[in-house]
Amino acid sequence: MADIITVMNLGWRYAAPGGGGEPIQGLRDASCYVQQGALAGVIGPTGSGKSTLVKALAGIIPHCTKGSLNGYVRIADMNVKSTTVSDLSLRVGYVGQDPRAQLTSPTVAEEIAFPLENRGVEPDEIEARVDDVLAMLHIEDLRERDTATLSTGEMERVAIGAAIAGEPDVLIVDEPASLLDEEGYEDLVQRADAVFLMVNGEIIRRTTADIFTRERSLLESVGVIVSDQDATPLVIESDEPDAADNPAVVFNHVHARYADSPPSDAPQLDDVAFAVQQGDFVAITGGNGSGKSTLTRLINAELRPDRGQIVVNGVDVAS
């Protein structure tokens, strides 16, 4: 089967920040090949060059970023260096690390339709494609939701939806696992046909998804965190507000529902009550759309509850 992505001896140096100092090496002689129809993952520690590589595949490097490129990148039969980002985007879908920064439309349906409208697709076809994308990503219930009210995981799905609405030959997603729940993360990793391990801007290994069990010591030695499937599960116990002697945060039977949520849908938060003491380090866990983002946005008063009280450092956020 033909390669849909070909990278040969690719090097990239970011221009020196502020016009002074030394350029920053992002990629060093990187080479890889991905067959058409394959799902490939790029792993490596922070700063290893993963984002730089995918930006080079999407044409953001070198066309939208200052620096110097050497080597060769070909994707969907296009030479990245000699093809405009506009032309690349017709066949390459790209989702960056922060999906919130990519969303520009007021509703989910309009966001997915936006790239099709830009290309002059007929309205009837746009509507049909939006329906297909919503069904494919299992987010039909988000169709009329205000994009600003989505959780980060939901935003990721919508950004992917907008990227695939135009039926690209290649979909590139930067840090796809960072916003997924555990079920989504495991599903993504297990489905990978090829895995590329990057260290210091180089691709040092082309392998398969079983590297996480077969070569765990290698991954840990270069700074890749490997989840422990046999670890004791985290247990969350009930904690009413009066359980904290010196609370930093108190949720007192808080209820929150977005204004555009259908009445038949469950609220984003339903009778949530807990307290966090000064100095505590707390993790909020749960699946995509379970209410994590809503809860944190209530703490800093970005959102207001429908019912109940939220107190942060002795201050009622409603004030």
Disulfide bonds with the S-S distance in Angstrom:
none
